[in-house]
Amino acid sequence: MTSFYSDSQSDFSADIDVREPRRFRVLLHNDDYTTMEFVIDTLMQVFRKSFDEATAIMLAVHESGLGSCGVYAEEIAETKVAQVRDRARKAGYPLRCSMEEE
């Protein structure tokens, strides 16, 4: 009696194309109204940054107009962008957050 597995494995050729998921960078945009404290708090709450990391990102946003919050899978990046927008709107700030493919 021949084993099903041993016979079928020799005839089986797997051509599986495995790709890494697309990655997206989440960005904060500078504005003249959102407070630095709110940006730092948002970075700590939404992106789990330490106070020092959040401060560095906030300063990058303030000085260059744009700051990177991190790189995530598409669904996670979308969720984080939505969380930032919701927090900002509820607090009455025009803080913009976007994502771009890396």
C-alpha angles and dihedrals in degrees: 000000000000121000115247092220099051094049096045095045093059090055095043120095116183115209098177117163107213116188133181113248116261112266126217131199115222114218135194119210125214122244134170097243112045110093122238089234092057092049092050092048091049092050091050095046103038101030099029092234122162117246091258093048091047091049092051092050092046090052091050089052091048096046103037102023095243136061133186116232096184146292120272144163111278098260093047092048091050091050093050092049090052092048092052092048092048093048091048095048092048090051092046097247128133093220110157123212126182141166133224131189112257 
